[in-house]
Amino acid sequence: MMDHFVIEGGIPLSGTIACSGAKNSALPLMAAALLTEGVTVLNNIPDLQDIRTMAMVLRVIGADVRFDNGRLTIDCSHCNFWEAPYELVRKMRASFYVLGPLIARFRQAKVSLPGGCALGPRPVDLHLKAMEQLGCDISIEDGYAIATVEKLIGTHIHLDIPSVGATGNIMMTASLAEGKTVIDNAACEPDIVDLADMLKAMGANIEGAGTRYVEINGVKGLHPVEWTVIPDRIEAGTYLIAAAATSGTLTLTHCRTDHIGALLNKLGKTGVDVDSNLDSVSIDATDRKLKALDITTEVYPGFPTDLQAPWTVMMCMAVGDSIIKETIYPERFTHVQELLRLGTRITKKLNSICIEGVDRLKGASIMCSDIRAGAAMVVAGLVADGQSKILRIYHMDRGYEGMEEKLSSLGANIRRVSE
């Protein structure tokens, strides 16, 4: 059974909603629980399919995982298996986060090479090369990365690109290595800072998280903690863009506006009124036409690649022409072909798209190809005149907690239909 959304568009969003916890932070925090033999408690965890997939991975390893109303309890006291199977890892790349903790705790790991959203090549070479530098023997057999190590030794690791996943895996592994590990050209995303802060609460010695240069001094052992995950900056950005695209108003609470500074800056330049403090933001786009604005996606703190697709829809409704350049995943334009079905005017050239603003879109049946392209389809349905049918919304269930409920509370005419 595949659910879909039916949206009657053309209604400006208006109201207040709270941000959910960050999926992209929660997943590595769940993996980090494997570094201890006790009970880790994580709060503000969103109810998403990706969270449930990671919970299944942890259960295979031997953890007792319980999820109740945003509170996740992970007991790793009896973990005794160091394999993450293809059947689960293929569903979600973030499952690969268990590689480092398994190596650190058991001195061996067998983890399937990952699947997840089809965004073009995203090899795990950086992860494996880093594990080798820390002393592991790595082999690839039958689609699995197999790692063994007698002793983890700290070292200097330069990342060719500032990979969030590799940075997180290295921090977790190096926390239990002997000596000092340096990550040069580390990822700076808030998810990495959240992971480092939790690891430090567990007893790790980490400095520089949130900068390009991170130092980890290995310790003998870590202890379990209770931790609260940060708010989801991509969810926040998606709803802000949706409100602006529909000429609406929105107040977001329980968010971290310092994590979405690049988006708020761009929204202001399109003519949207933006009023923010540390943990809430209000925007007003009523009775105005948006100004077209070029963007280039960049690693944090630049404009997020995960908001590029929803922003594309917003620019379709702006006055004038705009160019969006994708520098993180050059092939991340699967949403464009679907948006053309609604009457958009978009042309693609290499890793860029050119958008000519239009007065209106017309509802149609459109399809989600990944989580963030799916968000763009929903925003497009909210903007378009008439009815839109959004197919393959299982992608949305991976990344947006209660999307239809939140949008309905803002006045959207959206309903889930089970086929």
C-alpha positions in Angstrom: 0.0 0.0 0.0 1.4 3.4 -1.0 -0.2 6.5 0.5 -0.4 9.8 -1.4 -1.3 13.4 -0.6 -4.2 15.2 -2.2 -3.8 19.0 -1.9 -6.2 21.7 -2.9 -3.8 24.6 -3.5 -3.9 28.3 -3.6 -4.4 28.9 0.1 -1.9 31.1 2.0 -0.5 29.3 5.0 -1.0 31.1 8.4 -0.3 30.2 12.0 2.2 28.8 14.4 3.9 25.4 14.5 6.8 24.0 16.5 9.9 22.4 15.0 10.5 18.7 15.5 13.9 17.3 16.5 16.6 17.0 13.8 16.6 13.7 12.0 20.1 14.3 10.7 21.3 14.8 14.3 19.3 12.0 15.9 20.6 9.3 13.7 24.3 9.6 14.6 23.4 10.1 18.2 21.6 6.8 18.1 24.7 5.2 16.7 26.8 6.8 19.4 24.9 4.9 22.0 26.7 1.8 20.8 29.9 3.2 22.3 28.7 2.4 25.8 27.4 -0.6 27.7 24.6 1.1 29.4 21.3 2.9 28.8 21.3 6.0 26.6 18.2 8.2 26.6 17.5 10.6 23.7 14.8 13.2 23.9 13.0 15.3 21.2 13.3 12.4 18.7 11.0 12.8 15.6 8.7 9.9 14.8 10.1 9.1 11.3 10.7 6.0 9.3 14.4 6.7 9.2 14.5 6.7 13.0 12.7 3.3 13.0 15.1 1.9 10.5 18.1 2.9 12.6 16.4 1.4 15.6 16.1 -1.9 13.7 19.8 -1.7 12.9 20.6 -1.2 16.6 18.3 -4.1 17.5 20.2 -6.4 15.1 23.4 -5.5 16.8 21.8 -6.5 20.1 20.5 -3.2 21.6 17.1 -3.0 23.3 15.5 0.1 21.7 12.2 1.6 22.9 10.5 4.7 21.4 7.7 6.5 23.3 6.4 10.0 22.4 9.7 11.5 21.4 11.8 9.7 24.0 14.1 7.0 22.7 15.7 4.6 25.2 18.7 2.6 23.9 20.1 -0.2 26.1 23.4 -1.4 24.7 24.4 -3.5 27.7 24.1 -6.8 25.8 25.2 -5.9 22.3 27.2 -8.8 20.9 26.9 -8.6 17.1 28.9 -6.4 14.8 27.1 -6.6 11.5 24.6 -4.2 9.9 22.8 -6.1 7.2 22.0 -5.0 3.6 18.3 -5.3 4.1 18.3 -2.3 6.5 21.4 -0.2 5.4 20.1 -0.1 1.8 17.1 1.8 3.0 19.1 4.7 4.6 22.7 5.8 4.1 22.8 7.1 7.7 22.9 3.5 8.9 26.6 3.6 7.9 27.1 5.7 11.1 27.3 2.4 13.0 30.7 1.5 11.4 32.8 3.7 13.7 31.1 2.7 17.0 31.2 -1.0 16.1 35.0 -0.7 15.4 35.6 1.3 18.6 33.7 -1.1 20.8 34.2 -4.6 19.2 37.4 -4.0 17.2 35.6 -5.3 14.2 32.6 -4.4 12.0 30.7 -5.7 8.9 28.5 -3.0 7.5 26.6 -3.1 4.2 27.5 -0.4 1.7 24.6 2.0 1.9 21.5 3.0 -0.1 19.2 5.9 0.6 18.1 8.8 -1.6 19.3 8.8 -5.2 21.3 12.0 -5.2 24.2 10.8 -7.4 27.5 9.5 -6.3 28.1 9.7 -2.5 30.8 7.2 -1.9 31.8 6.0 1.6 35.5 6.0 0.6 36.2 8.9 3.0 34.9 6.8 5.9 36.9 3.7 5.0 40.1 5.6 4.3 39.8 7.3 7.7 39.3 4.0 9.5 42.4 2.7 7.7 44.4 5.7 9.0 43.2 4.9 12.5 44.7 1.4 12.2 41.9 -0.7 10.7 42.3 -3.4 8.0 39.5 -2.7 5.5 38.1 -5.0 2.8 35.1 -5.0 0.6 33.4 -8.4 0.2 30.0 -9.1 -1.4 28.8 -5.5 -0.9 29.9 -5.2 2.7 32.7 -3.1 4.3 34.6 -5.4 6.7 36.9 -3.8 9.3 39.2 -5.3 11.9 41.7 -3.7 14.2 43.9 -4.7 17.1 44.5 -1.2 18.4 43.1 2.2 17.3 45.8 4.8 17.1 45.1 8.5 16.8 46.3 10.2 13.6 45.9 13.2 11.4 43.1 12.8 8.9 42.5 15.2 6.0 39.1 15.0 4.4 39.1 15.8 0.7 35.6 17.2 1.2 34.0 18.2 4.5 31.7 15.1 4.7 29.2 15.2 7.6 29.1 11.4 7.8 32.8 10.9 7.7 33.4 13.6 10.3 30.8 11.9 12.6 32.2 8.4 12.1 35.8 9.6 12.8 34.8 11.5 16.0 33.0 8.4 17.4 35.9 6.0 16.5 38.7 8.3 17.6 37.0 9.0 21.0 38.1 5.5 22.0 41.5 5.4 20.2 44.9 5.9 21.8 46.3 9.3 21.5 45.2 12.4 19.5 43.3 12.4 16.3 43.0 15.6 14.2 40.3 16.0 11.5 41.4 18.6 9.0 38.6 20.0 6.7 35.9 18.7 9.0 32.2 19.3 8.5 30.8 22.2 10.5 27.1 21.4 10.5 25.0 21.7 13.7 24.5 18.0 13.6 28.3 17.5 14.1 28.3 19.9 17.0 25.4 18.1 18.6 27.2 14.8 18.2 30.4 16.2 19.6 28.6 17.8 22.6 26.9 14.5 23.4 30.1 12.6 23.1 31.8 15.1 25.5 28.9 14.6 27.9 29.7 10.8 27.7 33.3 11.5 28.6 35.0 12.1 25.3 37.7 14.8 24.8 36.8 16.7 21.7 37.7 20.3 20.8 36.9 22.4 17.7 33.6 20.9 16.7 31.8 23.3 14.4 35.1 24.4 12.8 37.2 22.9 10.0 39.8 21.6 12.5 38.7 19.1 15.2 40.9 17.5 17.8 39.9 14.3 19.6 42.0 12.9 22.4 41.1 9.3 23.0 39.8 8.1 26.4 39.6 4.7 28.0 35.8 4.5 28.0 32.6 6.4 27.8 29.4 6.3 29.8 25.7 6.6 28.8 23.9 9.9 29.1 20.5 11.5 28.6 20.5 14.0 25.7 18.1 16.2 23.9 18.5 16.5 20.1 18.6 19.9 18.4 15.7 21.2 16.3 15.5 20.3 12.6 16.8 23.3 10.6 15.8 21.7 7.3 12.2 21.1 8.5 12.2 24.7 9.7 13.4 26.0 6.4 10.9 23.9 4.4 7.9 25.4 6.2 9.3 28.9 6.0 9.7 28.6 2.3 6.2 27.1 2.0 4.7 30.0 3.8 6.6 32.5 1.7 5.7 30.7 -1.5 2.0 30.8 -0.7 2.1 34.5 0.3 1.4 33.5 3.9 2.6 34.1 7.4 4.3 31.7 9.8 5.7 31.6 13.3 8.1 28.8 14.0 8.8 28.0 17.7 11.3 25.6 19.3 13.8 26.3 16.5 17.4 27.4 16.4 17.5 30.5 14.1 21.3 30.6 14.3 21.2 27.4 12.3 19.2 28.9 9.4 20.9 32.2 9.1 21.7 31.8 5.3 18.0 31.0 4.6 16.7 33.9 6.7 19.1 36.3 4.9 17.9 35.1 1.4 14.2 35.3 2.5 14.7 38.9 3.5 16.2 39.7 0.1 13.1 38.4 -1.7 11.0 40.9 0.1 9.7 38.7 2.9 9.4 40.3 6.4 11.6 38.3 8.8 11.5 38.7 12.6 13.6 36.3 14.6 15.1 35.7 18.0 17.2 32.7 19.2 14.5 30.1 19.4 11.6 31.4 17.2 11.1 33.2 13.9 8.1 34.9 12.2 7.8 35.7 8.5 5.1 37.6 6.6 4.8 37.4 2.8 1.2 38.6 2.5 0.1 40.9 -0.3 3.4 41.0 -2.0 5.3 39.5 -5.0 8.5 37.9 -4.2 11.7 39.1 -5.9 13.7 36.6 -7.9 17.1 35.8 -6.3 20.0 33.7 -7.3 21.4 31.2 -4.9 24.4 28.7 -4.8 24.2 25.8 -2.4 27.2 25.5 -0.1 28.4 23.4 2.9 27.2 24.8 6.2 26.9 27.7 7.0 26.1 28.4 3.4 22.7 27.8 1.8 21.7 24.2 2.4 21.5 21.8 -0.5 18.5 20.2 1.4 16.5 23.4 0.8 17.4 23.8 -2.8 14.3 21.9 -4.2 11.7 23.8 -2.1 13.4 27.1 -2.9 13.1 26.3 -6.6 9.3 26.2 -6.2 9.4 29.6 -4.4 11.4 31.1 -7.2 8.9 29.8 -9.7 6.4 32.3 -8.1 8.9 35.2 -7.9 9.0 38.2 -10.3 11.9 37.9 -12.7 14.5 35.3 -13.5 16.7 33.4 -11.1 19.6 30.9 -11.2 20.1 28.1 -8.7 23.6 26.5 -8.7 24.0 23.2 -7.0 27.6 22.6 -5.8 27.0 19.7 -3.3 25.1 17.2 -5.4 25.3 18.4 -9.0 22.6 15.8 -10.1 20.1 16.9 -7.5 17.4 18.2 -9.9 15.0 15.3 -10.2 12.2 17.7 -9.0 12.5 19.9 -12.0 10.9 17.4 -14.5 7.9 17.0 -12.1 7.6 20.8 -11.6 7.3 21.3 -15.3 4.0 19.4 -15.2 2.5 22.3 -13.2 3.4 25.0 -15.7 6.8 26.1 -14.4 9.5 27.5 -16.7 12.8 25.9 -15.7 15.7 25.0 -17.9 18.7 22.9 -16.7 22.3 23.4 -17.7 25.0 21.2 -16.1 24.7 21.8 -12.3 22.5 24.8 -12.6 18.9 25.6 -13.3 17.4 28.9 -14.7 13.9 29.8 -13.5 11.5 32.2 -15.1 8.9 33.4 -12.7 5.2 32.7 -13.6 2.0 34.2 -12.3 0.4 30.8 -11.4 0.8 27.1 -11.4 -1.8 24.5 -12.2 -2.3 21.4 -10.1 -1.4 18.0 -11.4 -0.2 14.6 -10.3 3.4 14.7 -9.4 5.9 12.3 -7.8 8.5 12.5 -5.0 11.9 11.1 -5.9 13.6 11.7 -2.6 12.9 13.4 0.7 13.7 17.0 -0.2 12.4 16.7 -3.8 9.2 15.5 -2.1 9.1 18.6 0.0 9.3 20.6 -3.2 6.3 18.7 -4.6 4.3 19.4 -1.5 5.2 23.1 -1.6 4.2 23.2 -5.3 0.9 21.5 -4.5 0.2 24.2 -1.9 1.0 27.0 -4.4 -0.8 25.6 -7.4 -4.4 26.4 -8.3 -6.7 23.4 -8.1 -5.9 19.9 -7.0 -2.5 18.2 -6.9 -1.8 14.5 -6.2 1.6 13.9 -4.6 2.7 10.3 -5.1 5.4 8.3 -3.3 5.1 10.2 -0.1 6.9 7.4 1.8 9.9 9.7 1.2 8.2 12.4 3.3 7.6 9.9 6.1 11.4 9.4 6.2 12.1 13.1 6.8 9.1 15.2 8.0 7.2 14.3 11.2 3.5 14.8 10.8 3.7 16.9 7.7 0.1 16.8 6.8 -1.0 17.6 10.4 1.3 20.6 10.6 0.3 22.0 7.3 -3.4 21.4 8.1 -3.0 23.4 11.3 -1.7 26.3 9.1 -4.9 26.2 7.0 -3.7 24.0 4.1 -6.2 21.7 2.5 -4.1 18.5 2.5 -5.1 14.9 3.2 -3.4 11.6 3.1 -5.1 8.9 1.0 -4.2 5.2 1.3 -4.3 3.3 -2.0 
